[in-house]
Amino acid sequence: MISEYMTEDHRRCDVSFANAEEAVSKEDFGAAQSSFGNFKQTMEAHFSMEENVLFPEFESQTGNSAGPTQVMRVEHRQIRALLEEMASTLAGQDVEGYLGHSETLLVMMQQHNMKEEHILYPMTDQALIGPEDVLARMKEAGATEVAG
């Protein structure tokens, strides 16, 4: 249940990422700013669902806070730092700089998503009691991030 929803959310993030990259590569900076803003917001909503609901719930129910959730939080910080670099290059209309960071981010996201989709999410599906409640709270956290 959580695995399916979060994997689908990864795909939504991927589409937003591709839209921003395409606009930058066409040097359509107005569309690029809009698409990148949407991508960044989509990523933050995803991170919010995980960091504010899923990870704490998993840690609480398993007693494990030094395992996969810790690794994912570190990777989220790395991704956020790269997003800031991308925003900076986009603001300077530095197409090559943006696309270089974009390539790095793509590799990071692929590796990160594989770990979540094949390790963490299946673990949460097995470990969580009341996954429907957790998923509802996750959706609310993601929606709050998008609205905020």
C-alpha positions in Angstrom: 0.0 0.0 0.0 2.6 2.6 1.1 5.1 1.1 -1.4 2.7 1.6 -4.3 1.8 5.1 -3.4 5.3 6.3 -2.7 6.7 4.6 -5.9 4.0 6.4 -7.8 5.0 9.6 -6.2 8.6 9.0 -7.3 7.3 8.8 -10.8 5.5 12.2 -10.3 8.8 13.7 -9.2 10.6 12.2 -12.2 8.1 13.8 -14.6 8.6 17.2 -12.9 12.3 16.7 -13.1 12.2 15.9 -16.9 9.9 18.9 -17.6 12.4 21.3 -15.9 15.4 19.8 -17.7 13.6 20.0 -21.0 12.8 23.7 -20.6 16.3 24.5 -19.5 17.8 22.6 -22.5 15.6 24.6 -24.8 16.7 27.8 -23.0 13.1 28.7 -22.3 14.0 30.3 -18.9 10.4 31.4 -18.1 9.1 27.8 -18.5 12.3 26.5 -16.8 11.8 28.6 -13.7 8.2 27.5 -13.5 9.0 23.8 -14.1 11.9 23.8 -11.7 9.7 25.5 -9.0 7.1 22.8 -9.6 9.8 20.1 -9.4 11.3 21.5 -6.2 7.9 21.7 -4.6 7.1 18.1 -5.7 10.3 16.9 -4.1 9.7 18.8 -0.9 6.2 17.4 -0.6 7.7 13.9 -1.1 10.4 14.5 1.5 7.7 15.9 3.9 5.6 12.7 3.7 8.7 10.7 4.5 10.4 12.8 7.1 7.4 14.0 9.0 5.3 10.9 8.9 6.7 7.7 7.4 10.2 7.7 8.9 9.1 8.6 12.4 6.3 6.0 12.3 8.7 3.3 11.0 11.2 4.2 13.7 8.6 4.2 16.4 7.1 0.9 15.5 10.4 -0.9 14.8 12.6 0.8 17.4 15.1 1.3 14.6 16.3 4.8 14.0 19.9 4.1 13.0 19.1 2.1 9.9 17.6 2.9 6.5 15.7 6.0 7.6 18.9 7.7 8.7 20.5 7.0 5.4 17.5 8.4 3.5 17.6 11.6 5.6 21.3 12.1 4.7 20.5 11.6 1.1 17.6 14.0 1.3 20.0 16.7 2.6 22.4 16.0 -0.3 19.5 16.2 -2.8 18.3 19.5 -1.3 21.8 21.0 -1.5 22.0 20.0 -5.2 18.5 21.5 -5.8 19.9 24.8 -4.4 22.9 24.6 -6.8 20.4 24.0 -9.6 18.3 27.0 -8.6 21.4 29.1 -8.6 22.6 28.1 -12.0 19.0 28.5 -13.3 18.8 32.0 -11.9 22.1 32.8 -13.7 20.7 31.2 -16.9 23.7 28.8 -16.9 22.4 26.0 -19.0 25.6 23.9 -18.9 25.8 24.3 -15.1 22.2 23.4 -14.6 22.4 20.4 -16.9 25.6 19.2 -15.1 23.9 19.4 -11.7 20.8 17.8 -13.3 22.8 14.8 -14.5 24.3 14.4 -11.0 20.8 14.6 -9.4 19.4 12.1 -11.8 22.0 9.5 -10.7 21.4 10.3 -7.1 17.6 10.1 -7.4 17.8 6.8 -9.2 20.0 5.2 -6.5 17.9 6.8 -3.7 14.6 5.6 -5.2 15.9 2.1 -5.7 16.8 1.9 -2.0 13.5 3.2 -1.0 11.4 1.1 -3.4 13.3 -2.2 -2.9 14.3 -1.9 0.7 12.6 0.7 2.9 9.1 0.8 1.5 8.7 -3.0 1.6 10.0 -2.9 5.2 7.4 -0.3 6.1 4.6 -2.3 4.4 5.5 -5.2 6.7 6.3 -3.3 9.9 3.6 -0.7 10.1 0.4 -1.3 12.1 -2.4 0.8 10.6 -0.8 1.6 7.3 -4.0 3.2 6.0 -3.8 5.8 8.8 -0.1 6.4 8.1 -0.8 6.8 4.4 -3.6 9.3 5.1 -1.2 11.4 7.3 1.5 11.2 4.7 -0.9 12.5 2.0 -1.9 15.3 4.3 1.8 16.2 5.0 2.5 16.3 1.3 -0.5 18.4 0.6 0.5 20.8 3.3 3.9 21.2 1.8 2.5 22.0 -1.6 0.0 24.5 -0.1 2.6 26.1 2.1 
